[in-house]
């Protein structure tokens, strides 16, 4: 399986890749299906109304993650990478007031906010914790089409048929086949073996794989767009003020912390905690922006979107000038590690808890940093393993179903762990006791054993012990 860097990192909107971007993309896919002839449409049947039901984790935490709003925006023809965050409220208000959806290229469909979108907390769809069913009705309210989609993490969406094929074939439908990929590594062990035999870096092998699909210029342009979007998100987060939406009355802190750190930096005072503080403020800026529904980059998810940008920003601001090449190597290496984790375990909090989100992000950032600092493939793999190992067992228990507590600060600590892991790895020769593949498998097993209430359902942990939700 080959996952492109642009599948691991995707530009979208907050607050969640699996609960916001995924449902929006699923709705867009349902529209495409309706417009096609790929479903058994009865002769003369006309779709008059659309309905949606959210299941599993989407039902329990969908309101806090804006899953309902995302579905409506998707049915209106919007997509995560192009929707204007400032226009979303007007689009939703128009549909609410008119009682119908008018996606481009389609006739109007009736849609009642109160009755046509439901949070079904009693029926869990079999394929995945993040399931949703879309319905098309005729004028007599008879169901013409029912289509199930699953949001499997990081904005990836599969139909029920695609998910069954993936489980049967052990192949990821969203990825490309590996026959024509020069370095088709699916595990960290294979990655290290190919690096040793080829004499190439992990970033070099990942680049060679990507350039089978696109030109070098297009790849570089895309990588620069990703790093630019990450930096823009940090900058918007640092400018943000006020209280985050959702009802917890969580105030944005990144801006005020940034002002304090900037003042201390200008005074030339030595503070041994300064590196951790800068990493934290960059990560918190991203996740505050994500919690507000702003433009973010999945890295590999929205809930963990602050870790990779924070480490990359710290690298470019506080290390000796690295240049575009080092930034691109950082992202390519991070994507290679993220692809291995997704292929062999999960990046979904609803599947394996937050170890799969912030843990994966920290491993990706640690590996990317080690690569950008000149680390060998063995040191890169060691850095990723250290970071992931020390997130094992982390639950996903967002208070009130919002991506705020503990998510914002958790990204800050994930960034700090990533830099610490890279530093430890770079001071060694790459030999270590626990291979990254074993750590990934441990995460998968731990996620399977973890109780459902700790996997993005907000029915356990902090979600029930901090406030009355």
Residue pairs with C-beta under 8 A, 6 or more apart in sequence:
1 171
1 172
1 175
1 176
1 177
1 178
1 186
1 339
1 343
2 175
2 176
2 177
2 178
2 181
2 184
2 209
2 339
3 172
3 174
3 175
3 335
3 338
3 339
3 342
3 343
4 175
4 176
4 210
4 213
4 335
5 206
5 210
5 222
5 223
5 226
5 331
5 332
5 335
6 222
6 226
7 156
7 174
7 175
8 154
8 298
8 299
8 300
8 334
8 335
8 338
8 339
8 342
9 226
9 297
9 298
9 299
9 300
9 308
9 331
9 335
10 17
10 21
10 80
10 81
10 154
10 155
10 297
10 298
11 80
11 81
11 225
11 226
11 229
11 295
11 296
11 297
12 20
12 21
12 80
12 81
12 155
12 295
12 296
12 297
12 298
12 302
13 20
13 21
13 80
13 83
13 85
13 88
13 293
13 294
13 295
13 296
14 20
14 289
14 290
14 291
14 292
14 293
14 294
14 295
14 296
14 302
14 305
14 403
15 64
15 65
15 66
15 290
15 291
15 292
15 293
15 302
15 303
15 402
15 403
16 22
16 65
16 66
16 67
16 301
16 302
16 303
16 403
17 153
17 154
17 155
17 298
17 300
17 301
17 302
17 303
17 305
18 57
18 130
18 151
18 152
18 153
18 154
18 155
18 301
18 302
18 303
18 348
18 349
18 350
18 456
19 57
19 58
19 61
19 62
19 65
19 66
19 67
19 70
19 130
19 151
19 456
20 65
20 66
20 67
20 69
20 70
20 80
20 293
20 302
21 70
21 80
21 155
21 298
21 302
22 70
22 130
22 151
22 152
22 153
22 155
22 156
22 157
23 54
23 58
23 62
23 67
23 70
23 71
23 74
23 132
23 151
24 70
24 71
24 73
24 74
24 78
24 79
24 80
24 83
25 74
25 79
25 80
25 151
25 155
25 157
26 71
26 74
26 132
26 134
26 149
26 151
26 157
27 52
27 70
27 71
27 72
27 73
27 74
27 75
27 134
28 74
28 77
28 78
28 79
29 149
29 157
29 159
30 50
30 74
30 75
30 134
30 147
30 149
31 74
31 75
31 77
31 103
31 106
33 39
33 145
33 147
34 47
34 106
34 136
34 145
35 105
35 106
39 145
39 147
41 144
41 145
42 144
45 138
45 144
46 107
46 138
46 139
47 107
47 109
47 136
47 137
47 138
47 144
47 145
48 109
48 110
48 137
48 138
48 139
49 109
49 110
49 111
49 116
49 136
49 137
49 141
50 75
50 101
50 109
50 110
50 111
50 116
50 134
50 135
50 136
50 137
51 111
51 115
51 116
51 117
51 118
51 134
51 135
51 137
52 71
52 75
52 116
52 117
52 118
52 132
52 133
52 134
52 135
53 117
53 118
53 119
53 120
53 132
53 133
53 135
54 62
54 67
54 68
54 71
54 117
54 118
54 119
54 120
54 131
54 132
55 120
55 123
55 124
55 125
55 131
55 132
55 133
56 124
56 125
56 128
56 129
56 130
56 131
56 350
56 457
57 129
57 130
57 350
57 455
57 456
57 457
58 65
58 67
58 119
58 130
58 131
58 132
58 151
59 119
59 120
59 121
60 119
60 121
60 401
60 456
60 457
60 458
60 459
61 67
61 398
61 401
61 456
61 457
61 458
62 68
62 119
62 401
63 119
63 401
64 246
64 398
64 400
64 401
64 402
64 403
64 458
65 401
65 402
65 403
66 293
68 117
68 119
69 88
69 92
71 117
71 132
72 91
72 92
72 95
72 101
72 111
72 113
72 117
73 83
73 88
73 91
73 92
75 101
75 103
75 109
75 111
76 91
76 95
76 101
76 102
76 103
77 103
77 104
77 105
77 106
78 88
78 91
80 155
85 293
85 294
85 295
88 293
95 101
95 111
95 113
96 113
99 110
99 111
99 112
100 108
100 109
100 110
100 111
101 108
101 109
101 111
102 108
102 109
103 109
110 116
111 117
124 131
125 131
125 132
125 133
125 148
125 150
125 160
127 148
127 150
127 160
127 163
127 164
128 150
128 151
128 152
128 163
128 350
128 351
129 348
129 350
129 351
129 452
129 455
129 456
130 150
130 151
130 152
130 153
130 348
130 350
131 148
131 149
131 150
132 148
132 149
132 150
132 151
133 146
133 147
133 148
134 145
134 146
134 147
134 148
134 149
135 143
135 145
135 146
136 143
136 144
136 145
136 146
137 143
137 144
138 144
147 159
147 160
148 159
148 160
149 157
149 158
149 159
149 160
150 157
150 158
150 159
150 160
150 163
151 157
152 158
152 163
152 346
152 348
152 351
153 300
153 301
153 342
153 346
153 347
153 348
153 349
153 350
153 351
153 356
153 357
154 298
154 300
154 301
154 342
154 347
154 348
155 298
155 301
155 302
156 174
158 166
158 173
158 174
162 173
165 171
165 173
166 172
166 173
171 177
172 342
172 343
176 213
178 184
178 186
180 212
181 209
181 212
182 205
182 208
182 209
182 212
183 191
183 194
183 198
183 200
183 205
183 206
183 208
183 209
184 190
184 209
185 191
185 193
185 194
185 205
185 336
185 340
186 340
186 343
186 344
187 340
187 344
187 437
188 337
188 340
188 381
188 384
188 385
188 435
188 436
188 437
188 440
189 435
189 437
191 202
191 205
191 336
191 340
191 377
191 381
192 377
192 378
192 381
194 200
194 205
195 201
195 202
195 205
195 377
196 377
198 205
200 208
201 329
201 333
201 371
201 377
202 332
202 333
202 336
202 367
202 371
202 377
202 380
203 328
203 329
203 330
203 332
203 333
203 336
203 371
205 336
206 332
206 333
206 335
206 336
207 216
207 219
207 332
210 219
210 332
211 219
214 222
220 324
220 328
223 327
223 328
223 331
223 332
224 324
224 327
224 328
226 297
226 331
227 312
227 327
227 328
227 331
229 295
229 297
230 286
230 297
230 299
230 308
230 309
230 312
230 313
231 309
231 313
232 295
233 285
233 286
233 289
233 290
233 294
233 295
233 296
233 297
233 305
233 309
234 282
234 285
234 286
234 309
234 310
234 313
235 285
236 285
236 289
236 294
236 295
237 252
237 254
237 255
237 284
237 285
237 286
237 287
237 288
237 289
237 294
238 254
238 255
238 258
238 281
238 285
239 255
240 252
240 254
240 255
240 285
240 288
240 289
240 292
241 252
241 255
242 251
242 252
243 249
243 250
243 251
243 252
244 250
244 251
244 252
244 288
244 291
244 292
244 402
244 404
245 291
245 292
245 293
246 291
246 400
246 402
246 404
247 400
247 402
248 399
248 400
248 402
248 404
248 405
248 467
250 291
250 404
250 405
250 408
252 288
253 284
253 288
254 281
254 284
254 285
254 288
255 285
257 277
257 280
257 281
257 284
258 281
258 285
261 274
261 277
261 278
261 281
264 271
264 274
265 274
271 277
275 314
275 318
275 419
276 416
278 314
278 317
278 318
279 310
279 311
279 314
279 412
279 415
279 416
279 419
280 310
280 409
280 412
280 413
280 415
280 416
281 412
282 306
282 309
282 310
282 313
282 314
282 415
283 306
283 307
283 309
283 310
283 411
283 412
283 414
283 415
284 306
284 408
284 409
284 411
284 412
285 306
286 296
286 305
286 306
286 309
286 310
286 411
287 303
287 305
287 306
287 403
287 407
287 408
287 411
288 408
289 295
289 296
290 296
290 302
290 303
290 305
290 306
290 403
291 402
291 403
291 404
291 407
291 408
296 302
296 305
297 305
297 309
298 305
299 305
299 306
299 307
299 308
299 309
299 334
299 361
299 364
300 338
300 341
300 342
300 347
300 357
300 360
300 361
300 364
301 347
301 348
301 349
301 357
301 360
301 361
302 403
303 349
303 354
303 357
303 358
303 396
303 403
303 407
304 347
304 354
304 357
304 358
304 360
304 361
304 411
304 414
305 361
305 411
306 408
306 411
306 412
306 414
306 415
307 358
307 361
307 362
307 364
307 365
307 411
307 414
307 415
307 418
308 334
308 361
308 364
308 365
308 368
310 365
310 411
310 412
310 415
311 365
311 366
311 368
311 369
311 415
311 418
311 419
312 327
312 330
312 331
312 365
312 368
314 415
314 419
315 322
315 326
315 327
315 330
315 369
315 372
315 373
316 322
316 327
319 373
322 372
326 372
327 372
329 368
329 371
329 372
330 368
330 369
330 371
330 372
331 368
333 367
333 368
333 370
333 371
333 372
333 380
334 364
334 365
334 367
334 368
335 364
336 367
337 363
337 364
337 367
337 368
337 380
337 384
337 436
338 347
338 360
338 363
338 364
340 436
340 437
340 440
341 347
341 356
341 360
341 363
341 364
341 388
341 440
341 443
342 360
344 437
344 440
344 441
344 444
345 352
345 356
345 440
345 441
345 443
345 444
345 447
346 352
346 356
346 443
346 444
346 447
347 356
347 357
347 360
348 356
348 357
348 456
349 356
349 357
349 396
349 455
349 456
350 396
350 455
350 456
350 457
351 447
351 455
352 443
352 444
352 446
352 447
352 448
352 450
352 455
353 393
353 394
353 395
353 396
353 446
353 447
353 450
353 454
353 455
353 456
354 391
354 394
354 395
354 396
354 410
355 388
355 391
355 392
355 393
355 394
355 443
355 446
355 447
356 443
356 447
357 396
358 391
358 394
358 410
358 411
358 413
358 414
359 387
359 388
359 391
359 392
359 394
359 414
359 443
360 388
361 411
361 414
361 418
362 387
362 388
362 391
362 414
362 415
362 417
362 418
362 421
363 384
363 385
363 387
363 388
363 391
363 418
363 421
363 436
364 384
365 387
365 414
365 415
365 418
365 419
366 383
366 384
366 386
366 387
366 417
366 418
366 419
366 421
366 422
366 425
367 380
367 381
367 383
367 384
367 387
367 422
369 383
369 418
369 419
369 422
370 379
370 380
370 382
370 383
370 384
370 422
370 425
370 426
371 380
373 422
373 426
375 383
375 422
375 425
375 426
376 430
377 430
378 429
378 430
378 431
379 425
379 426
379 428
379 429
379 430
380 425
381 430
381 435
381 436
382 424
382 425
382 428
382 430
382 431
382 432
382 436
383 418
383 421
383 422
383 424
383 425
383 426
384 421
384 436
385 432
385 434
385 435
385 436
385 439
386 420
386 421
386 424
386 425
386 432
387 414
387 417
387 418
387 421
387 422
388 436
388 439
388 440
388 443
389 434
389 439
390 417
390 421
391 414
391 417
392 439
392 442
392 443
392 446
393 446
393 450
394 410
395 450
395 454
395 455
395 460
395 461
396 454
396 455
396 456
397 406
397 453
397 454
397 458
397 460
397 461
397 462
397 463
398 404
398 405
398 406
398 407
398 456
398 458
398 462
398 463
399 405
399 406
399 458
399 462
399 463
399 466
399 467
399 469
400 458
400 463
400 467
400 469
401 458
401 463
401 469
405 462
405 466
406 462
425 432
447 455
451 460
452 459
453 459
453 460
453 461
454 460
454 461
458 464
458 469
463 469
